[in-house]
Amino acid sequence: MSARRADDDTENGGGRSDRSRCRTAAEAAAAAIAQLADLTSKDTEGATSAEPIEDGWLVEVEVLEDRRIPSSADMLALYEVELDPEGSLVAYRRTRRYSRGSTDIGVRGTS
């Protein structure tokens, strides 16, 4: 992962010209899903949250990590993806791993 340099965005069109600024949560989620899938080569299930932060977006993406039979035993993971304002991936990390059949997903602080 490379750090984003301050001189990447110049007034004369520096940076990525093929990307426009992510203006909505839906745009940020779509960008996070596509880039995480490309980076990890894993199937994504979708975004579970997207919120604007000071320097871009923070998106949580659910990823299929291990396909099993039956599918209710699949192993899924939640990844936190940080995007810059243009929608480029800045950082990502896996925050949780669980089976598809888990009933406690989304309930923080409980066992």
Biopython code that builds the backbone (N, CA, C, O; Angstrom):
import numpy as np
from Bio.PDB.StructureBuilder import StructureBuilder

atoms = [
    (1, "MET", "N", (0.854, -1.159, 0.000)),
    (1, "MET", "CA", (0.000, 0.000, 0.000)),
    (1, "MET", "C", (0.900, 1.221, 0.000)),
    (1, "MET", "O", (1.827, 1.313, 0.804)),
    (2, "SER", "N", (0.629, 2.166, -0.903)),
    (2, "SER", "CA", (1.455, 3.358, -0.962)),
    (2, "SER", "C", (0.720, 4.533, -0.350)),
    (2, "SER", "O", (-0.505, 4.629, -0.427)),
    (3, "ALA", "N", (1.471, 5.411, 0.247)),
    (3, "ALA", "CA", (0.875, 6.589, 0.875)),
    (3, "ALA", "C", (0.485, 7.590, -0.198)),
    (3, "ALA", "O", (1.156, 7.720, -1.221)),
    (4, "ARG", "N", (-0.586, 8.277, 0.046)),
    (4, "ARG", "CA", (-1.045, 9.297, -0.878)),
    (4, "ARG", "C", (-0.280, 10.572, -0.602)),
    (4, "ARG", "O", (-0.312, 11.078, 0.519)),
    (5, "ARG", "N", (0.408, 11.102, -1.600)),
    (5, "ARG", "CA", (1.213, 12.295, -1.417)),
    (5, "ARG", "C", (0.363, 13.537, -1.609)),
    (5, "ARG", "O", (-0.598, 13.536, -2.379)),
    (6, "ALA", "N", (0.721, 14.579, -0.913)),
    (6, "ALA", "CA", (-0.028, 15.830, -0.983)),
    (6, "ALA", "C", (0.010, 16.426, -2.379)),
    (6, "ALA", "O", (-0.936, 17.106, -2.777)),
    (7, "ASP", "N", (1.087, 16.189, -3.141)),
    (7, "ASP", "CA", (1.182, 16.780, -4.474)),
    (7, "ASP", "C", (0.477, 15.952, -5.544)),
    (7, "ASP", "O", (0.569, 16.282, -6.727)),
    (8, "ASP", "N", (-0.231, 14.876, -5.158)),
    (8, "ASP", "CA", (-0.993, 14.077, -6.118)),
    (8, "ASP", "C", (-2.155, 14.862, -6.700)),
    (8, "ASP", "O", (-2.538, 14.627, -7.846)),
    (9, "ASP", "N", (-2.722, 15.786, -5.944)),
    (9, "ASP", "CA", (-3.847, 16.588, -6.411)),
    (9, "ASP", "C", (-3.353, 17.987, -6.745)),
    (9, "ASP", "O", (-3.069, 18.785, -5.852)),
    (10, "THR", "N", (-3.256, 18.272, -8.010)),
    (10, "THR", "CA", (-2.823, 19.607, -8.411)),
    (10, "THR", "C", (-3.969, 20.308, -9.096)),
    (10, "THR", "O", (-4.927, 19.675, -9.541)),
    (11, "GLU", "N", (-3.864, 21.622, -9.175)),
    (11, "GLU", "CA", (-4.943, 22.395, -9.784)),
    (11, "GLU", "C", (-5.082, 22.139, -11.271)),
    (11, "GLU", "O", (-6.149, 22.389, -11.831)),
    (12, "ASN", "N", (-4.050, 21.654, -11.926)),
    (12, "ASN", "CA", (-4.130, 21.412, -13.365)),
    (12, "ASN", "C", (-4.546, 19.987, -13.701)),
    (12, "ASN", "O", (-4.178, 19.463, -14.752)),
    (13, "GLY", "N", (-5.317, 19.353, -12.806)),
    (13, "GLY", "CA", (-5.875, 18.054, -13.133)),
    (13, "GLY", "C", (-5.040, 16.883, -12.704)),
    (13, "GLY", "O", (-5.158, 15.807, -13.289)),
    (14, "GLY", "N", (-4.194, 17.046, -11.699)),
    (14, "GLY", "CA", (-3.376, 15.943, -11.216)),
    (14, "GLY", "C", (-4.239, 14.870, -10.586)),
    (14, "GLY", "O", (-5.446, 15.041, -10.412)),
    (15, "GLY", "N", (-3.602, 13.765, -10.248)),
    (15, "GLY", "CA", (-4.359, 12.659, -9.657)),
    (15, "GLY", "C", (-5.018, 11.836, -10.740)),
    (15, "GLY", "O", (-4.634, 11.925, -11.906)),
    (16, "ARG", "N", (-6.001, 11.039, -10.377)),
    (16, "ARG", "CA", (-6.693, 10.175, -11.334)),
    (16, "ARG", "C", (-7.749, 10.955, -12.086)),
    (16, "ARG", "O", (-8.686, 11.486, -11.489)),
    (17, "SER", "N", (-7.598, 11.023, -13.381)),
    (17, "SER", "CA", (-8.562, 11.771, -14.179)),
    (17, "SER", "C", (-9.816, 10.961, -14.472)),
    (17, "SER", "O", (-10.845, 11.532, -14.835)),
    (18, "ASP", "N", (-9.751, 9.628, -14.321)),
    (18, "ASP", "CA", (-10.905, 8.789, -14.628)),
    (18, "ASP", "C", (-11.874, 8.673, -13.457)),
    (18, "ASP", "O", (-12.895, 7.999, -13.590)),
    (19, "ARG", "N", (-11.601, 9.293, -12.332)),
    (19, "ARG", "CA", (-12.473, 9.217, -11.163)),
    (19, "ARG", "C", (-12.961, 10.613, -10.807)),
    (19, "ARG", "O", (-12.200, 11.580, -10.796)),
    (20, "SER", "N", (-14.235, 10.684, -10.520)),
    (20, "SER", "CA", (-14.768, 11.933, -10.004)),
    (20, "SER", "C", (-14.901, 11.794, -8.498)),
    (20, "SER", "O", (-14.760, 10.701, -7.949)),
    (21, "ARG", "N", (-15.165, 12.873, -7.857)),
    (21, "ARG", "CA", (-15.314, 12.898, -6.404)),
    (21, "ARG", "C", (-16.519, 12.052, -5.984)),
    (21, "ARG", "O", (-17.579, 12.136, -6.603)),
    (22, "CYS", "N", (-16.359, 11.232, -4.927)),
    (22, "CYS", "CA", (-17.480, 10.468, -4.370)),
    (22, "CYS", "C", (-18.354, 11.437, -3.593)),
    (22, "CYS", "O", (-17.935, 11.959, -2.560)),
    (23, "ARG", "N", (-19.546, 11.679, -4.073)),
    (23, "ARG", "CA", (-20.427, 12.652, -3.432)),
    (23, "ARG", "C", (-21.496, 11.998, -2.563)),
    (23, "ARG", "O", (-22.066, 12.654, -1.691)),
    (24, "THR", "N", (-21.776, 10.719, -2.786)),
    (24, "THR", "CA", (-22.817, 10.043, -2.008)),
    (24, "THR", "C", (-22.269, 8.770, -1.376)),
    (24, "THR", "O", (-21.239, 8.240, -1.793)),
    (25, "ALA", "N", (-22.978, 8.295, -0.366)),
    (25, "ALA", "CA", (-22.594, 7.041, 0.277)),
    (25, "ALA", "C", (-22.652, 5.891, -0.724)),
    (25, "ALA", "O", (-21.816, 4.989, -0.676)),
    (26, "ALA", "N", (-23.615, 5.913, -1.616)),
    (26, "ALA", "CA", (-23.736, 4.845, -2.615)),
    (26, "ALA", "C", (-22.514, 4.809, -3.533)),
    (26, "ALA", "O", (-22.009, 3.732, -3.850)),
    (27, "GLU", "N", (-22.041, 5.973, -3.958)),
    (27, "GLU", "CA", (-20.843, 6.028, -4.800)),
    (27, "GLU", "C", (-19.619, 5.533, -4.046)),
    (27, "GLU", "O", (-18.804, 4.796, -4.600)),
    (28, "ALA", "N", (-19.484, 5.934, -2.781)),
    (28, "ALA", "CA", (-18.353, 5.493, -1.974)),
    (28, "ALA", "C", (-18.407, 3.982, -1.754)),
    (28, "ALA", "O", (-17.380, 3.309, -1.840)),
    (29, "ALA", "N", (-19.594, 3.444, -1.470)),
    (29, "ALA", "CA", (-19.741, 2.005, -1.249)),
    (29, "ALA", "C", (-19.375, 1.229, -2.507)),
    (29, "ALA", "O", (-18.668, 0.224, -2.430)),
    (30, "ALA", "N", (-19.845, 1.681, -3.653)),
    (30, "ALA", "CA", (-19.533, 0.998, -4.908)),
    (30, "ALA", "C", (-18.034, 1.018, -5.188)),
    (30, "ALA", "O", (-17.477, 0.015, -5.635)),
    (31, "ALA", "N", (-17.376, 2.142, -4.931)),
    (31, "ALA", "CA", (-15.931, 2.245, -5.144)),
    (31, "ALA", "C", (-15.181, 1.323, -4.187)),
    (31, "ALA", "O", (-14.227, 0.657, -4.589)),
    (32, "ALA", "N", (-15.604, 1.280, -2.929)),
    (32, "ALA", "CA", (-14.940, 0.424, -1.937)),
    (32, "ALA", "C", (-15.094, -1.049, -2.297)),
    (32, "ALA", "O", (-14.132, -1.813, -2.222)),
    (33, "ILE", "N", (-16.294, -1.444, -2.685)),
    (33, "ILE", "CA", (-16.550, -2.841, -3.054)),
    (33, "ILE", "C", (-15.671, -3.259, -4.233)),
    (33, "ILE", "O", (-15.030, -4.309, -4.196)),
    (34, "ALA", "N", (-15.647, -2.436, -5.272)),
    (34, "ALA", "CA", (-14.880, -2.778, -6.472)),
    (34, "ALA", "C", (-13.388, -2.875, -6.180)),
    (34, "ALA", "O", (-12.728, -3.815, -6.624)),
    (35, "GLN", "N", (-12.855, -1.912, -5.439)),
    (35, "GLN", "CA", (-11.414, -1.909, -5.180)),
    (35, "GLN", "C", (-10.992, -3.008, -4.211)),
    (35, "GLN", "O", (-9.925, -3.599, -4.375)),
    (36, "LEU", "N", (-11.818, -3.289, -3.205)),
    (36, "LEU", "CA", (-11.490, -4.366, -2.271)),
    (36, "LEU", "C", (-11.527, -5.720, -2.980)),
    (36, "LEU", "O", (-10.667, -6.569, -2.744)),
    (37, "ALA", "N", (-12.516, -5.923, -3.843)),
    (37, "ALA", "CA", (-12.600, -7.174, -4.608)),
    (37, "ALA", "C", (-11.375, -7.342, -5.504)),
    (37, "ALA", "O", (-10.824, -8.438, -5.601)),
    (38, "ASP", "N", (-10.947, -6.259, -6.162)),
    (38, "ASP", "CA", (-9.751, -6.322, -7.009)),
    (38, "ASP", "C", (-8.509, -6.639, -6.189)),
    (38, "ASP", "O", (-7.665, -7.429, -6.611)),
    (39, "LEU", "N", (-8.399, -6.029, -5.029)),
    (39, "LEU", "CA", (-7.213, -6.175, -4.200)),
    (39, "LEU", "C", (-7.122, -7.554, -3.542)),
    (39, "LEU", "O", (-6.040, -8.137, -3.476)),
    (40, "THR", "N", (-8.242, -8.073, -3.059)),
    (40, "THR", "CA", (-8.230, -9.338, -2.323)),
    (40, "THR", "C", (-8.554, -10.554, -3.179)),
    (40, "THR", "O", (-8.291, -11.682, -2.765)),
    (41, "SER", "N", (-9.114, -10.349, -4.357)),
    (41, "SER", "CA", (-9.569, -11.433, -5.233)),
    (41, "SER", "C", (-10.636, -12.298, -4.571)),
    (41, "SER", "O", (-10.753, -13.486, -4.873)),
    (42, "LYS", "N", (-11.404, -11.709, -3.681)),
    (42, "LYS", "CA", (-12.489, -12.416, -3.004)),
    (42, "LYS", "C", (-13.825, -11.807, -3.419)),
    (42, "LYS", "O", (-13.897, -10.639, -3.802)),
    (43, "ASP", "N", (-14.883, -12.617, -3.336)),
    (43, "ASP", "CA", (-16.224, -12.133, -3.654)),
    (43, "ASP", "C", (-16.732, -11.248, -2.526)),
    (43, "ASP", "O", (-16.571, -11.571, -1.349)),
    (44, "THR", "N", (-17.338, -10.142, -2.891)),
    (44, "THR", "CA", (-17.929, -9.264, -1.895)),
    (44, "THR", "C", (-19.433, -9.498, -1.852)),
    (44, "THR", "O", (-20.062, -9.773, -2.874)),
    (45, "GLU", "N", (-19.991, -9.386, -0.669)),
    (45, "GLU", "CA", (-21.433, -9.553, -0.480)),
    (45, "GLU", "C", (-22.143, -8.204, -0.561)),
    (45, "GLU", "O", (-23.306, -8.140, -0.960)),
    (46, "GLY", "N", (-21.462, -7.138, -0.189)),
    (46, "GLY", "CA", (-22.048, -5.802, -0.239)),
    (46, "GLY", "C", (-21.498, -4.932, 0.871)),
    (46, "GLY", "O", (-20.725, -5.386, 1.715)),
    (47, "ALA", "N", (-21.909, -3.673, 0.857)),
    (47, "ALA", "CA", (-21.502, -2.723, 1.890)),
    (47, "ALA", "C", (-22.506, -2.787, 3.035)),
    (47, "ALA", "O", (-23.714, -2.866, 2.814)),
    (48, "THR", "N", (-21.994, -2.753, 4.249)),
    (48, "THR", "CA", (-22.875, -2.753, 5.418)),
    (48, "THR", "C", (-22.974, -1.377, 6.051)),
    (48, "THR", "O", (-23.898, -1.116, 6.823)),
    (49, "SER", "N", (-22.031, -0.488, 5.735)),
    (49, "SER", "CA", (-22.114, 0.892, 6.207)),
    (49, "SER", "C", (-21.193, 1.758, 5.362)),
    (49, "SER", "O", (-20.216, 1.279, 4.786)),
    (50, "ALA", "N", (-21.524, 3.045, 5.301)),
    (50, "ALA", "CA", (-20.694, 4.038, 4.622)),
    (50, "ALA", "C", (-20.917, 5.366, 5.316)),
    (50, "ALA", "O", (-22.054, 5.803, 5.496)),
    (51, "GLU", "N", (-19.823, 6.004, 5.704)),
    (51, "GLU", "CA", (-19.966, 7.286, 6.378)),
    (51, "GLU", "C", (-18.854, 8.232, 5.941)),
    (51, "GLU", "O", (-17.711, 7.813, 5.756)),
    (52, "PRO", "N", (-19.187, 9.496, 5.778)),
    (52, "PRO", "CA", (-18.148, 10.469, 5.419)),
    (52, "PRO", "C", (-17.240, 10.711, 6.622)),
    (52, "PRO", "O", (-17.696, 10.768, 7.764)),
    (53, "ILE", "N", (-15.964, 10.849, 6.344)),
    (53, "ILE", "CA", (-14.992, 11.215, 7.364)),
    (53, "ILE", "C", (-14.267, 12.458, 6.869)),
    (53, "ILE", "O", (-14.505, 12.912, 5.750)),
    (54, "GLU", "N", (-13.399, 13.001, 7.680)),
    (54, "GLU", "CA", (-12.742, 14.268, 7.352)),
    (54, "GLU", "C", (-12.061, 14.250, 5.988)),
    (54, "GLU", "O", (-12.176, 15.207, 5.222)),
    (55, "ASP", "N", (-11.356, 13.168, 5.684)),
    (55, "ASP", "CA", (-10.601, 13.093, 4.432)),
    (55, "ASP", "C", (-11.119, 12.028, 3.490)),
    (55, "ASP", "O", (-10.324, 11.336, 2.855)),
    (56, "GLY", "N", (-12.442, 11.876, 3.380)),
    (56, "GLY", "CA", (-12.996, 10.909, 2.444)),
    (56, "GLY", "C", (-14.158, 10.130, 3.013)),
    (56, "GLY", "O", (-15.108, 10.709, 3.539)),
    (57, "TRP", "N", (-14.081, 8.809, 2.907)),
    (57, "TRP", "CA", (-15.175, 7.926, 3.317)),
    (57, "TRP", "C", (-14.639, 6.725, 4.071)),
    (57, "TRP", "O", (-13.527, 6.264, 3.812)),
    (58, "LEU", "N", (-15.433, 6.221, 5.006)),
    (58, "LEU", "CA", (-15.151, 4.974, 5.703)),
    (58, "LEU", "C", (-16.303, 4.030, 5.379)),
    (58, "LEU", "O", (-17.457, 4.308, 5.706)),
    (59, "VAL", "N", (-15.980, 2.915, 4.737)),
    (59, "VAL", "CA", (-16.990, 1.973, 4.269)),
    (59, "VAL", "C", (-16.692, 0.598, 4.855)),
    (59, "VAL", "O", (-15.540, 0.165, 4.872)),
    (60, "GLU", "N", (-17.719, -0.085, 5.333)),
    (60, "GLU", "CA", (-17.582, -1.449, 5.826)),
    (60, "GLU", "C", (-18.158, -2.381, 4.763)),
    (60, "GLU", "O", (-19.296, -2.210, 4.325)),
    (61, "VAL", "N", (-17.359, -3.367, 4.355)),
    (61, "VAL", "CA", (-17.736, -4.281, 3.275)),
    (61, "VAL", "C", (-17.719, -5.713, 3.789)),
    (61, "VAL", "O", (-16.773, -6.131, 4.456)),
    (62, "GLU", "N", (-18.774, -6.464, 3.473)),
    (62, "GLU", "CA", (-18.844, -7.870, 3.830)),
    (62, "GLU", "C", (-18.267, -8.690, 2.679)),
    (62, "GLU", "O", (-18.631, -8.497, 1.519)),
    (63, "VAL", "N", (-17.363, -9.606, 3.017)),
    (63, "VAL", "CA", (-16.623, -10.390, 2.023)),
    (63, "VAL", "C", (-16.809, -11.881, 2.303)),
    (63, "VAL", "O", (-16.780, -12.313, 3.455)),
    (64, "LEU", "N", (-17.000, -12.653, 1.246)),
    (64, "LEU", "CA", (-17.051, -14.114, 1.357)),
    (64, "LEU", "C", (-15.611, -14.623, 1.352)),
    (64, "LEU", "O", (-14.933, -14.571, 0.326)),
    (65, "GLU", "N", (-15.150, -15.110, 2.491)),
    (65, "GLU", "CA", (-13.755, -15.549, 2.611)),
    (65, "GLU", "C", (-13.580, -17.027, 2.306)),
    (65, "GLU", "O", (-12.550, -17.431, 1.766)),
    (66, "ASP", "N", (-14.580, -17.842, 2.647)),
    (66, "ASP", "CA", (-14.448, -19.285, 2.454)),
    (66, "ASP", "C", (-15.827, -19.875, 2.162)),
    (66, "ASP", "O", (-16.695, -19.903, 3.034)),
    (67, "ARG", "N", (-16.020, -20.343, 0.935)),
    (67, "ARG", "CA", (-17.298, -20.944, 0.540)),
    (67, "ARG", "C", (-17.349, -22.383, 1.052)),
    (67, "ARG", "O", (-16.411, -23.154, 0.855)),
    (68, "ARG", "N", (-18.457, -22.735, 1.713)),
    (68, "ARG", "CA", (-18.609, -24.078, 2.275)),
    (68, "ARG", "C", (-19.968, -24.669, 1.900)),
    (68, "ARG", "O", (-20.862, -23.971, 1.423)),
    (69, "ILE", "N", (-20.092, -25.963, 2.128)),
    (69, "ILE", "CA", (-21.362, -26.658, 1.910)),
    (69, "ILE", "C", (-21.820, -27.174, 3.255)),
    (69, "ILE", "O", (-21.079, -27.910, 3.906)),
    (70, "PRO", "N", (-23.012, -26.816, 3.697)),
    (70, "PRO", "CA", (-23.991, -25.940, 3.054)),
    (70, "PRO", "C", (-23.557, -24.470, 3.135)),
    (70, "PRO", "O", (-22.670, -24.114, 3.910)),
    (71, "SER", "N", (-24.194, -23.637, 2.328)),
    (71, "SER", "CA", (-23.801, -22.228, 2.261)),
    (71, "SER", "C", (-23.992, -21.499, 3.587)),
    (71, "SER", "O", (-23.364, -20.466, 3.817)),
    (72, "SER", "N", (-24.847, -22.020, 4.458)),
    (72, "SER", "CA", (-25.031, -21.384, 5.769)),
    (72, "SER", "C", (-23.770, -21.497, 6.630)),
    (72, "SER", "O", (-23.661, -20.833, 7.661)),
    (73, "ALA", "N", (-22.821, -22.336, 6.210)),
    (73, "ALA", "CA", (-21.554, -22.486, 6.931)),
    (73, "ALA", "C", (-20.430, -21.657, 6.308)),
    (73, "ALA", "O", (-19.294, -21.712, 6.779)),
    (74, "ASP", "N", (-20.729, -20.888, 5.252)),
    (74, "ASP", "CA", (-19.717, -20.022, 4.632)),
    (74, "ASP", "C", (-19.072, -19.134, 5.681)),
    (74, "ASP", "O", (-19.718, -18.725, 6.646)),
    (75, "MET", "N", (-17.795, -18.839, 5.487)),
    (75, "MET", "CA", (-17.092, -17.897, 6.359)),
    (75, "MET", "C", (-17.079, -16.526, 5.690)),
    (75, "MET", "O", (-16.618, -16.368, 4.559)),
    (76, "LEU", "N", (-17.591, -15.554, 6.410)),
    (76, "LEU", "CA", (-17.638, -14.176, 5.937)),
    (76, "LEU", "C", (-16.721, -13.317, 6.790)),
    (76, "LEU", "O", (-16.303, -13.725, 7.874)),
    (77, "ALA", "N", (-16.411, -12.127, 6.295)),
    (77, "ALA", "CA", (-15.605, -11.180, 7.062)),
    (77, "ALA", "C", (-16.087, -9.771, 6.773)),
    (77, "ALA", "O", (-16.608, -9.483, 5.696)),
    (78, "LEU", "N", (-15.906, -8.907, 7.741)),
    (78, "LEU", "CA", (-16.172, -7.484, 7.559)),
    (78, "LEU", "C", (-14.836, -6.776, 7.400)),
    (78, "LEU", "O", (-13.922, -6.963, 8.203)),
    (79, "TYR", "N", (-14.733, -5.972, 6.370)),
    (79, "TYR", "CA", (-13.539, -5.175, 6.125)),
    (79, "TYR", "C", (-13.902, -3.703, 6.239)),
    (79, "TYR", "O", (-14.947, -3.268, 5.755)),
    (80, "GLU", "N", (-13.039, -2.955, 6.876)),
    (80, "GLU", "CA", (-13.171, -1.508, 6.959)),
    (80, "GLU", "C", (-12.293, -0.926, 5.857)),
    (80, "GLU", "O", (-11.089, -1.180, 5.817)),
    (81, "VAL", "N", (-12.895, -0.149, 4.969)),
    (81, "VAL", "CA", (-12.185, 0.402, 3.818)),
    (81, "VAL", "C", (-12.211, 1.922, 3.913)),
    (81, "VAL", "O", (-13.276, 2.525, 4.048)),
    (82, "GLU", "N", (-11.042, 2.534, 3.843)),
    (82, "GLU", "CA", (-10.952, 3.988, 3.860)),
    (82, "GLU", "C", (-10.661, 4.481, 2.450)),
    (82, "GLU", "O", (-9.721, 4.023, 1.800)),
    (83, "LEU", "N", (-11.481, 5.420, 1.987)),
    (83, "LEU", "CA", (-11.326, 6.011, 0.659)),
    (83, "LEU", "C", (-10.991, 7.481, 0.801)),
    (83, "LEU", "O", (-11.410, 8.130, 1.760)),
    (84, "ASP", "N", (-10.233, 8.008, -0.154)),
    (84, "ASP", "CA", (-10.023, 9.447, -0.187)),
    (84, "ASP", "C", (-11.254, 10.094, -0.831)),
    (84, "ASP", "O", (-12.136, 9.367, -1.287)),
    (85, "PRO", "N", (-11.351, 11.418, -0.888)),
    (85, "PRO", "CA", (-12.553, 12.063, -1.440)),
    (85, "PRO", "C", (-12.862, 11.695, -2.893)),
    (85, "PRO", "O", (-14.012, 11.785, -3.323)),
    (86, "GLU", "N", (-11.844, 11.283, -3.650)),
    (86, "GLU", "CA", (-12.050, 10.895, -5.048)),
    (86, "GLU", "C", (-12.481, 9.445, -5.199)),
    (86, "GLU", "O", (-12.813, 9.005, -6.300)),
    (87, "GLY", "N", (-12.479, 8.692, -4.087)),
    (87, "GLY", "CA", (-12.913, 7.304, -4.140)),
    (87, "GLY", "C", (-11.793, 6.300, -4.288)),
    (87, "GLY", "O", (-12.053, 5.121, -4.530)),
    (88, "SER", "N", (-10.547, 6.736, -4.149)),
    (88, "SER", "CA", (-9.411, 5.815, -4.231)),
    (88, "SER", "C", (-9.155, 5.187, -2.873)),
    (88, "SER", "O", (-9.223, 5.866, -1.848)),
    (89, "LEU", "N", (-8.862, 3.901, -2.862)),
    (89, "LEU", "CA", (-8.599, 3.183, -1.626)),
    (89, "LEU", "C", (-7.306, 3.691, -0.997)),
    (89, "LEU", "O", (-6.262, 3.747, -1.647)),
    (90, "VAL", "N", (-7.394, 4.058, 0.274)),
    (90, "VAL", "CA", (-6.244, 4.538, 1.025)),
    (90, "VAL", "C", (-5.760, 3.450, 1.979)),
    (90, "VAL", "O", (-4.555, 3.251, 2.135)),
    (91, "ALA", "N", (-6.698, 2.744, 2.619)),
    (91, "ALA", "CA", (-6.352, 1.700, 3.573)),
    (91, "ALA", "C", (-7.522, 0.744, 3.722)),
    (91, "ALA", "O", (-8.668, 1.094, 3.440)),
    (92, "TYR", "N", (-7.215, -0.483, 4.175)),
    (92, "TYR", "CA", (-8.271, -1.438, 4.492)),
    (92, "TYR", "C", (-7.771, -2.381, 5.563)),
    (92, "TYR", "O", (-6.567, -2.587, 5.717)),
    (93, "ARG", "N", (-8.714, -2.957, 6.307)),
    (93, "ARG", "CA", (-8.353, -3.967, 7.304)),
    (93, "ARG", "C", (-9.566, -4.825, 7.613)),
    (93, "ARG", "O", (-10.706, -4.361, 7.563)),
    (94, "ARG", "N", (-9.300, -6.089, 7.933)),
    (94, "ARG", "CA", (-10.380, -6.989, 8.333)),
    (94, "ARG", "C", (-10.664, -6.744, 9.807)),
    (94, "ARG", "O", (-9.751, -6.760, 10.632)),
    (95, "THR", "N", (-11.926, -6.518, 10.134)),
    (95, "THR", "CA", (-12.288, -6.213, 11.514)),
    (95, "THR", "C", (-13.004, -7.363, 12.206)),
    (95, "THR", "O", (-13.061, -7.419, 13.435)),
    (96, "ARG", "N", (-13.550, -8.278, 11.414)),
    (96, "ARG", "CA", (-14.320, -9.372, 12.015)),
    (96, "ARG", "C", (-14.423, -10.530, 11.037)),
    (96, "ARG", "O", (-14.480, -10.324, 9.824)),
    (97, "ARG", "N", (-14.446, -11.755, 11.566)),
    (97, "ARG", "CA", (-14.645, -12.958, 10.747)),
    (97, "ARG", "C", (-15.682, -13.820, 11.447)),
    (97, "ARG", "O", (-15.639, -13.970, 12.668)),
    (98, "TYR", "N", (-16.620, -14.392, 10.684)),
    (98, "TYR", "CA", (-17.737, -15.123, 11.283)),
    (98, "TYR", "C", (-18.375, -16.032, 10.243)),
    (98, "TYR", "O", (-18.149, -15.869, 9.043)),
    (99, "SER", "N", (-19.173, -16.990, 10.707)),
    (99, "SER", "CA", (-19.896, -17.861, 9.776)),
    (99, "SER", "C", (-21.199, -17.188, 9.360)),
    (99, "SER", "O", (-21.775, -16.402, 10.113)),
    (100, "ARG", "N", (-21.652, -17.505, 8.159)),
    (100, "ARG", "CA", (-22.865, -16.885, 7.619)),
    (100, "ARG", "C", (-24.057, -17.102, 8.547)),
    (100, "ARG", "O", (-24.915, -16.225, 8.651)),
    (101, "GLY", "N", (-24.130, -18.222, 9.207)),
    (101, "GLY", "CA", (-25.257, -18.534, 10.067)),
    (101, "GLY", "C", (-25.228, -17.863, 11.433)),
    (101, "GLY", "O", (-26.136, -18.078, 12.235)),
    (102, "SER", "N", (-24.215, -17.060, 11.720)),
    (102, "SER", "CA", (-24.129, -16.392, 13.020)),
    (102, "SER", "C", (-25.325, -15.477, 13.240)),
    (102, "SER", "O", (-25.796, -14.811, 12.318)),
    (103, "THR", "N", (-25.803, -15.457, 14.470)),
    (103, "THR", "CA", (-26.980, -14.624, 14.777)),
    (103, "THR", "C", (-26.622, -13.356, 15.523)),
    (103, "THR", "O", (-27.498, -12.525, 15.762)),
    (104, "ASP", "N", (-25.352, -13.175, 15.904)),
    (104, "ASP", "CA", (-24.976, -12.004, 16.685)),
    (104, "ASP", "C", (-24.319, -10.915, 15.863)),
    (104, "ASP", "O", (-23.782, -9.973, 16.445)),
    (105, "ILE", "N", (-24.332, -10.991, 14.560)),
    (105, "ILE", "CA", (-23.703, -9.987, 13.721)),
    (105, "ILE", "C", (-24.427, -8.650, 13.907)),
    (105, "ILE", "O", (-25.656, -8.573, 13.906)),
    (106, "GLY", "N", (-23.636, -7.632, 14.063)),
    (106, "GLY", "CA", (-24.192, -6.300, 14.230)),
    (106, "GLY", "C", (-24.482, -5.914, 15.664)),
    (106, "GLY", "O", (-24.844, -4.770, 15.936)),
    (107, "VAL", "N", (-24.330, -6.847, 16.581)),
    (107, "VAL", "CA", (-24.557, -6.549, 17.996)),
    (107, "VAL", "C", (-23.192, -6.444, 18.646)),
    (107, "VAL", "O", (-22.582, -7.460, 18.979)),
    (108, "ARG", "N", (-22.714, -5.242, 18.826)),
    (108, "ARG", "CA", (-21.389, -5.037, 19.401)),
    (108, "ARG", "C", (-21.427, -5.143, 20.903)),
    (108, "ARG", "O", (-22.402, -4.754, 21.545)),
    (109, "GLY", "N", (-20.359, -5.672, 21.455)),
    (109, "GLY", "CA", (-20.221, -5.732, 22.900)),
    (109, "GLY", "C", (-20.970, -6.868, 23.569)),
    (109, "GLY", "O", (-21.067, -6.906, 24.796)),
    (110, "THR", "N", (-21.508, -7.807, 22.772)),
    (110, "THR", "CA", (-22.191, -8.963, 23.356)),
    (110, "THR", "C", (-21.449, -10.218, 22.987)),
    (110, "THR", "O", (-20.697, -10.236, 22.013)),
    (111, "SER", "N", (-21.649, -11.268, 23.751)),
    (111, "SER", "CA", (-20.997, -12.547, 23.443)),
    (111, "SER", "C", (-21.991, -13.533, 22.912)),
    (111, "SER", "O", (-21.628, -14.667, 22.597)),
]
sb = StructureBuilder()
sb.init_structure("model")
sb.init_model(0)
sb.init_chain("A")
sb.init_seg("    ")
for serial, (resi, resn, name, xyz) in enumerate(atoms, 1):
    if name == "N":
        sb.init_residue(resn, " ", resi, " ")
    sb.init_atom(name, np.array(xyz, "f"), 0.0, 1.0, " ", f" {name:<3s}", serial, name[0])
structure = sb.get_structure()
